[in-house]
């Protein structure tokens, strides 16, 4: 196990350990491993972050010596055992800790009692554990308890209970098999969703197949796990076809189902559905009745968590699309200063990086620049452009508006042929109609040598197609937009007129 993971276990135990547990060091005193307590202390204090550092501080020649490996293995086992010291009542906002973990502890305790020969049929303790685990969404997590109840009932010569638990076990195994099949369908669709925006459209038929199967699994099981997988898959599929109205409908139906099923829906699940609604409403530019969803997400998601970082991106776009640029800037800085930013995958970090020129364009002097050369920032996000070809488009637009803002029209004019070739080769007219129209408008501006008045008149018909207006078929923003194109077009023309006046 990595030292980083071991330290997380130590920190978690320290934070939530039971009141009856003293200093953790006492569990690492061992004459066979005299350096064990020092290993714990170095790890706990953050003085050794890698195996090489730990080996050096413990006076081993390298981290590959057999002595160090034996010491680390022993430490890993003991540190893993620390998790049993955690008081599940102290861990906040976690359904698994409140139900499954206490139940599992009882089941494991019953197993120890059985194998130590203290009781050949610890049914009551196992049953109590199972009853706590019964509300857990994942059926496979209940199978161990049910198998043990079946065996213990047999050991106790309780034939009726044996038959009852055996049948429940078999039914749960069948249910778990279907739920795991549903997980596979969901993961396959997640793989599709992770592709570039244009690639998603090539897999719509496959996505439909997964949705139909998930619906069948839900009809067969009526379980919460199957419902969650079906709902999430439907949401991902509708993202692929940009049917945001359907996503809003699905999330509301999910809230209603959870209310009906459990009477009181867990707030994290409500927040999860709220993020999808907020994301969808941003692209529909429907900013009414969103305050409750925003408030719920800000309340539920723990700062610096993965869910929190996902929500912040949605919150950022929500403010950019609604024209609340100052708030978007606040969100931008909050995210960049967060501890989660450093540990995110490169593509996510770089996506936030290309937001910067857009903020600079709409906020100007109020936006504190990060000492970044706006003309060369494309070189700094090579990972993103290499793995997400469609997202070169917002990066290219960001470069254009950065140069307009600096009044460098000669360099822009020199790129006219490049822009035209890029549009013809890379911009998907079918799946990104708004983007194609906007890029053609930009090209017209280039060819007119940045004559804003002339270009505005020539592009009136094209602009009317992407303008946010009742009945307009292209009202819904493309996922490549950082500022809605119809708003950005007006800002670009205004900036050019100001620069050339």
Secondary structure, DSSP 8 states (H G I E B T S, - for coil): --HHHHHHHHHHHHHHB-TT---GGGGG--GGGTTHHHHHHHHHTTS--SHHHHHHHTT-S-TTSHHHHHHHHHHHHHHHHGGGGB-TTTS-S-HIIIIIIHHHHHHHHHHHHHHTTS-S--HHHHHHHHHHHTT-S-GGGGHHHHHHHHHHHHHTT-HHHHHHHHHHHHHHHHHHHHHHHHHHHHHHHHHHHTS-HHHHGGGHHHHHHHHHHHHHHHHHH--HHHHHHHHHHHHHHHHHTT-HHHHHHHHHHHHHHHHHHHSS--HHHHHHHHHHHHHHHHHHT--TT-HHHHHHHHHHS-TTSHHHHHHHHHHHHHHHHHT-HHHHHHHHHHHHTSTTGGGS-HHHHHHHHTTHHHHHHHHGGGS---S--TTTGGGGGHHHHHH-GGGHHHHHHHHHHHHHHTT-HHHHHHTHHHHHHHHHHH--TTT-HHHHHHHHHHHHHHHTTT-HHHHHHHTHHHHHHHS--TT-TT-S--TT-SS-HHHHHHHHHHHHHHHH-
